[in-house]
Amino acid sequence: MKTAATGLGIYESANQFSKGGASGLLGGIGAASLTAGNLAGGFKNPLGAVLESVGLGTELLKALIPDPKEVRQAQIENQTAYNQYIAPPTLNRNLSAGGFETYTDKYGRLQVSPYSAIAETQPYKYQSPIEDPRGLLQNG
């Protein structure tokens, strides 16, 4: 029976170490200490008692450290829930048939402003390749 428990303890220790990170290290140390304490005679032997106490303490510390994979998964879930729907920008324009802004005056009559309702901005200044700024290509 003790051999099976020792084999299981060694397997659990290797499994915890293979997870990596602080929690994997603490889990591996805890499993190894518990296995070594069990082999040393448990709480009847002073060495076994110390080893099992160290194993229980490291397992307790491991329980206090959050799993980074679970923390990241919670971050992703919160982010997707927060960004589930973002309203598009409003595109409501009051404009006339000519493309100018319209509004109502203080008497409720419809007015047309001289300004374009759709602002056109270009990201760069377009210059024709044929245009000659110094006038060298002009005839006459």
PyRosetta script that sets phi, psi and omega in degrees:
from pyrosetta import init, pose_from_sequence

init()
pose = pose_from_sequence("MKTAATGLGIYESANQFSKGGASGLLGGIGAASLTAGNLAGGFKNPLGAVLESVGLGTELLKALIPDPKEVRQAQIENQTAYNQYIAPPTLNRNLSAGGFETYTDKYGRLQVSPYSAIAETQPYKYQSPIEDPRGLLQNG")
pose.set_psi(1, -40.0)
pose.set_omega(1, -179.8)
pose.set_phi(2, -66.9)
pose.set_psi(2, -32.7)
pose.set_omega(2, 179.5)
pose.set_phi(3, -66.4)
pose.set_psi(3, -41.5)
pose.set_omega(3, 179.1)
pose.set_phi(4, -65.8)
pose.set_psi(4, -41.0)
pose.set_omega(4, 179.1)
pose.set_phi(5, -65.7)
pose.set_psi(5, -37.6)
pose.set_omega(5, 178.6)
pose.set_phi(6, -66.8)
pose.set_psi(6, -43.6)
pose.set_omega(6, 178.2)
pose.set_phi(7, -62.8)
pose.set_psi(7, -42.3)
pose.set_omega(7, 177.2)
pose.set_phi(8, -64.5)
pose.set_psi(8, -38.1)
pose.set_omega(8, 178.4)
pose.set_phi(9, -66.0)
pose.set_psi(9, -40.3)
pose.set_omega(9, 178.1)
pose.set_phi(10, -66.0)
pose.set_psi(10, -42.0)
pose.set_omega(10, 178.1)
pose.set_phi(11, -61.9)
pose.set_psi(11, -45.7)
pose.set_omega(11, -179.9)
pose.set_phi(12, -64.0)
pose.set_psi(12, -39.1)
pose.set_omega(12, 177.7)
pose.set_phi(13, -62.4)
pose.set_psi(13, -46.0)
pose.set_omega(13, 178.8)
pose.set_phi(14, -65.2)
pose.set_psi(14, -38.0)
pose.set_omega(14, 179.4)
pose.set_phi(15, -64.8)
pose.set_psi(15, -41.5)
pose.set_omega(15, 179.6)
pose.set_phi(16, -68.7)
pose.set_psi(16, -41.4)
pose.set_omega(16, 178.6)
pose.set_phi(17, -63.3)
pose.set_psi(17, -34.8)
pose.set_omega(17, -177.2)
pose.set_phi(18, -69.9)
pose.set_psi(18, -18.3)
pose.set_omega(18, 179.0)
pose.set_phi(19, -70.6)
pose.set_psi(19, -26.8)
pose.set_omega(19, 177.7)
pose.set_phi(20, 75.7)
pose.set_psi(20, 173.0)
pose.set_omega(20, 179.5)
pose.set_phi(21, 78.1)
pose.set_psi(21, -179.4)
pose.set_omega(21, -177.7)
pose.set_phi(22, -67.7)
pose.set_psi(22, -40.9)
pose.set_omega(22, -178.9)
pose.set_phi(23, -68.9)
pose.set_psi(23, -35.5)
pose.set_omega(23, 176.7)
pose.set_phi(24, -67.1)
pose.set_psi(24, -39.5)
pose.set_omega(24, 178.3)
pose.set_phi(25, -65.1)
pose.set_psi(25, -47.2)
pose.set_omega(25, 179.6)
pose.set_phi(26, -65.2)
pose.set_psi(26, -38.9)
pose.set_omega(26, 177.9)
pose.set_phi(27, -64.5)
pose.set_psi(27, -39.8)
pose.set_omega(27, 178.2)
pose.set_phi(28, -67.2)
pose.set_psi(28, -42.6)
pose.set_omega(28, 178.1)
pose.set_phi(29, -64.6)
pose.set_psi(29, -41.6)
pose.set_omega(29, 179.6)
pose.set_phi(30, -63.2)
pose.set_psi(30, -45.7)
pose.set_omega(30, 179.8)
pose.set_phi(31, -65.2)
pose.set_psi(31, -40.3)
pose.set_omega(31, 179.2)
pose.set_phi(32, -66.9)
pose.set_psi(32, -40.0)
pose.set_omega(32, 179.5)
pose.set_phi(33, -67.5)
pose.set_psi(33, -40.6)
pose.set_omega(33, 177.6)
pose.set_phi(34, -64.7)
pose.set_psi(34, -39.3)
pose.set_omega(34, 178.6)
pose.set_phi(35, -66.6)
pose.set_psi(35, -44.1)
pose.set_omega(35, 179.7)
pose.set_phi(36, -66.0)
pose.set_psi(36, -38.4)
pose.set_omega(36, 177.5)
pose.set_phi(37, -65.8)
pose.set_psi(37, -36.4)
pose.set_omega(37, 177.3)
pose.set_phi(38, -66.5)
pose.set_psi(38, -40.3)
pose.set_omega(38, 178.0)
pose.set_phi(39, -67.7)
pose.set_psi(39, -32.3)
pose.set_omega(39, -178.6)
pose.set_phi(40, -78.3)
pose.set_psi(40, -4.3)
pose.set_omega(40, 175.4)
pose.set_phi(41, 116.9)
pose.set_psi(41, 7.0)
pose.set_omega(41, 176.9)
pose.set_phi(42, 71.6)
pose.set_psi(42, -147.8)
pose.set_omega(42, -175.7)
pose.set_phi(43, -79.5)
pose.set_psi(43, -4.6)
pose.set_omega(43, 177.9)
pose.set_phi(44, -74.6)
pose.set_psi(44, -33.9)
pose.set_omega(44, -179.4)
pose.set_phi(45, -96.8)
pose.set_psi(45, 137.8)
pose.set_omega(45, 180.0)
pose.set_phi(46, -60.4)
pose.set_psi(46, -39.6)
pose.set_omega(46, 178.4)
pose.set_phi(47, -65.2)
pose.set_psi(47, -42.2)
pose.set_omega(47, 177.8)
pose.set_phi(48, -63.8)
pose.set_psi(48, -38.0)
pose.set_omega(48, 179.5)
pose.set_phi(49, -65.1)
pose.set_psi(49, -42.3)
pose.set_omega(49, 179.0)
pose.set_phi(50, -64.8)
pose.set_psi(50, -45.3)
pose.set_omega(50, -178.8)
pose.set_phi(51, -64.2)
pose.set_psi(51, -41.8)
pose.set_omega(51, 179.2)
pose.set_phi(52, -69.8)
pose.set_psi(52, -34.3)
pose.set_omega(52, 176.2)
pose.set_phi(53, -65.0)
pose.set_psi(53, -41.4)
pose.set_omega(53, 176.9)
pose.set_phi(54, -63.1)
pose.set_psi(54, -42.2)
pose.set_omega(54, 178.6)
pose.set_phi(55, -61.8)
pose.set_psi(55, -44.7)
pose.set_omega(55, 178.8)
pose.set_phi(56, -66.3)
pose.set_psi(56, -37.6)
pose.set_omega(56, 178.5)
pose.set_phi(57, -65.3)
pose.set_psi(57, -41.6)
pose.set_omega(57, 179.5)
pose.set_phi(58, -70.5)
pose.set_psi(58, -34.2)
pose.set_omega(58, 175.5)
pose.set_phi(59, -65.3)
pose.set_psi(59, -36.6)
pose.set_omega(59, 176.7)
pose.set_phi(60, -66.0)
pose.set_psi(60, -42.9)
pose.set_omega(60, 176.4)
pose.set_phi(61, -62.7)
pose.set_psi(61, -39.2)
pose.set_omega(61, 178.7)
pose.set_phi(62, -62.5)
pose.set_psi(62, -36.1)
pose.set_omega(62, 179.2)
pose.set_phi(63, -68.1)
pose.set_psi(63, -26.4)
pose.set_omega(63, -179.5)
pose.set_phi(64, -81.0)
pose.set_psi(64, -23.0)
pose.set_omega(64, -179.2)
pose.set_phi(65, -86.2)
pose.set_psi(65, 125.5)
pose.set_omega(65, -179.7)
pose.set_phi(66, -71.8)
pose.set_psi(66, 149.9)
pose.set_omega(66, 178.0)
pose.set_phi(67, -75.6)
pose.set_psi(67, 123.4)
pose.set_omega(67, -176.9)
pose.set_phi(68, -62.7)
pose.set_psi(68, -30.4)
pose.set_omega(68, 178.7)
pose.set_phi(69, -68.5)
pose.set_psi(69, -40.0)
pose.set_omega(69, 178.6)
pose.set_phi(70, -69.8)
pose.set_psi(70, -37.2)
pose.set_omega(70, 177.8)
pose.set_phi(71, -63.2)
pose.set_psi(71, -44.5)
pose.set_omega(71, 179.8)
pose.set_phi(72, -65.1)
pose.set_psi(72, -39.9)
pose.set_omega(72, 179.0)
pose.set_phi(73, -63.7)
pose.set_psi(73, -38.8)
pose.set_omega(73, 177.5)
pose.set_phi(74, -66.0)
pose.set_psi(74, -38.2)
pose.set_omega(74, 177.0)
pose.set_phi(75, -62.6)
pose.set_psi(75, -43.8)
pose.set_omega(75, -179.5)
pose.set_phi(76, -64.5)
pose.set_psi(76, -42.4)
pose.set_omega(76, 179.6)
pose.set_phi(77, -64.2)
pose.set_psi(77, -41.3)
pose.set_omega(77, 177.8)
pose.set_phi(78, -64.4)
pose.set_psi(78, -41.0)
pose.set_omega(78, -178.8)
pose.set_phi(79, -66.5)
pose.set_psi(79, -42.3)
pose.set_omega(79, -180.0)
pose.set_phi(80, -69.9)
pose.set_psi(80, -34.1)
pose.set_omega(80, 177.0)
pose.set_phi(81, -68.5)
pose.set_psi(81, -36.7)
pose.set_omega(81, -179.8)
pose.set_phi(82, -71.3)
pose.set_psi(82, -39.5)
pose.set_omega(82, -176.6)
pose.set_phi(83, -98.3)
pose.set_psi(83, 24.6)
pose.set_omega(83, -177.4)
pose.set_phi(84, -63.9)
pose.set_psi(84, -40.7)
pose.set_omega(84, 179.5)
pose.set_phi(85, -141.8)
pose.set_psi(85, 122.7)
pose.set_omega(85, 174.0)
pose.set_phi(86, -117.7)
pose.set_psi(86, 121.3)
pose.set_omega(86, -176.8)
pose.set_phi(87, -65.6)
pose.set_psi(87, 139.0)
pose.set_omega(87, 178.4)
pose.set_phi(88, -71.4)
pose.set_psi(88, 158.6)
pose.set_omega(88, 177.5)
pose.set_phi(89, -66.1)
pose.set_psi(89, 146.8)
pose.set_omega(89, -179.3)
pose.set_phi(90, -71.5)
pose.set_psi(90, 141.5)
pose.set_omega(90, -179.4)
pose.set_phi(91, -120.2)
pose.set_psi(91, 23.2)
pose.set_omega(91, -179.8)
pose.set_phi(92, -72.9)
pose.set_psi(92, 124.9)
pose.set_omega(92, 178.2)
pose.set_phi(93, -130.6)
pose.set_psi(93, 138.2)
pose.set_omega(93, 171.7)
pose.set_phi(94, -102.2)
pose.set_psi(94, 106.0)
pose.set_omega(94, -178.0)
pose.set_phi(95, -138.9)
pose.set_psi(95, 156.8)
pose.set_omega(95, -179.8)
pose.set_phi(96, -86.3)
pose.set_psi(96, 179.2)
pose.set_omega(96, 179.4)
pose.set_phi(97, -64.3)
pose.set_psi(97, -25.6)
pose.set_omega(97, 179.2)
pose.set_phi(98, -85.7)
pose.set_psi(98, -3.5)
pose.set_omega(98, 178.3)
pose.set_phi(99, 92.2)
pose.set_psi(99, 12.5)
pose.set_omega(99, 179.4)
pose.set_phi(100, -96.3)
pose.set_psi(100, 155.7)
pose.set_omega(100, 179.0)
pose.set_phi(101, -65.8)
pose.set_psi(101, 143.8)
pose.set_omega(101, 174.9)
pose.set_phi(102, -121.8)
pose.set_psi(102, 150.6)
pose.set_omega(102, 178.1)
pose.set_phi(103, -155.0)
pose.set_psi(103, 170.2)
pose.set_omega(103, 176.7)
pose.set_phi(104, -108.7)
pose.set_psi(104, 140.0)
pose.set_omega(104, 178.3)
pose.set_phi(105, -81.7)
pose.set_psi(105, -173.5)
pose.set_omega(105, -175.3)
pose.set_phi(106, -68.1)
pose.set_psi(106, -13.5)
pose.set_omega(106, 177.8)
pose.set_phi(107, -97.8)
pose.set_psi(107, 0.6)
pose.set_omega(107, 179.3)
pose.set_phi(108, 86.8)
pose.set_psi(108, 8.5)
pose.set_omega(108, 179.4)
pose.set_phi(109, -86.2)
pose.set_psi(109, 145.1)
pose.set_omega(109, 179.6)
pose.set_phi(110, -73.7)
pose.set_psi(110, 130.7)
pose.set_omega(110, 178.5)
pose.set_phi(111, -123.3)
pose.set_psi(111, 149.0)
pose.set_omega(111, 176.8)
pose.set_phi(112, -114.4)
pose.set_psi(112, 125.0)
pose.set_omega(112, -179.3)
pose.set_phi(113, -86.3)
pose.set_psi(113, 162.5)
pose.set_omega(113, 178.2)
pose.set_phi(114, -81.9)
pose.set_psi(114, 4.9)
pose.set_omega(114, -176.9)
pose.set_phi(115, -100.4)
pose.set_psi(115, 144.9)
pose.set_omega(115, 178.9)
pose.set_phi(116, -68.9)
pose.set_psi(116, 140.4)
pose.set_omega(116, -179.8)
pose.set_phi(117, -78.7)
pose.set_psi(117, -23.3)
pose.set_omega(117, -179.7)
pose.set_phi(118, -114.6)
pose.set_psi(118, 109.9)
pose.set_omega(118, -179.2)
pose.set_phi(119, -75.7)
pose.set_psi(119, 128.7)
pose.set_omega(119, 177.3)
pose.set_phi(120, -104.0)
pose.set_psi(120, 122.7)
pose.set_omega(120, 175.5)
pose.set_phi(121, -126.3)
pose.set_psi(121, 138.9)
pose.set_omega(121, 178.1)
pose.set_phi(122, -107.7)
pose.set_psi(122, 139.3)
pose.set_omega(122, -178.4)
pose.set_phi(123, -71.2)
pose.set_psi(123, -14.4)
pose.set_omega(123, 179.5)
pose.set_phi(124, -147.9)
pose.set_psi(124, 161.4)
pose.set_omega(124, 178.0)
pose.set_phi(125, -86.3)
pose.set_psi(125, 123.8)
pose.set_omega(125, 179.9)
pose.set_phi(126, -87.2)
pose.set_psi(126, 129.1)
pose.set_omega(126, 176.4)
pose.set_phi(127, -126.9)
pose.set_psi(127, 129.8)
pose.set_omega(127, -179.2)
pose.set_phi(128, -65.2)
pose.set_psi(128, 137.9)
pose.set_omega(128, 178.3)
pose.set_phi(129, -68.8)
pose.set_psi(129, -18.5)
pose.set_omega(129, -179.8)
pose.set_phi(130, -86.3)
pose.set_psi(130, -21.7)
pose.set_omega(130, -177.2)
pose.set_phi(131, -63.5)
pose.set_psi(131, 134.4)
pose.set_omega(131, -178.4)
pose.set_phi(132, -114.5)
pose.set_psi(132, 105.0)
pose.set_omega(132, -174.6)
pose.set_phi(133, -66.5)
pose.set_psi(133, -26.4)
pose.set_omega(133, -179.3)
pose.set_phi(134, -94.8)
pose.set_psi(134, -3.4)
pose.set_omega(134, 177.5)
pose.set_phi(135, 75.5)
pose.set_psi(135, 25.1)
pose.set_omega(135, -177.7)
pose.set_phi(136, -76.6)
pose.set_psi(136, -23.4)
pose.set_omega(136, -176.0)
pose.set_phi(137, -95.2)
pose.set_psi(137, 3.1)
pose.set_omega(137, -177.1)
pose.set_phi(138, -78.5)
pose.set_psi(138, 142.8)
pose.set_omega(138, 176.1)
pose.set_phi(139, -90.3)
pose.set_psi(139, 121.8)
pose.set_omega(139, 170.7)
pose.set_phi(140, 93.3)
pose.dump_pdb("model.pdb")
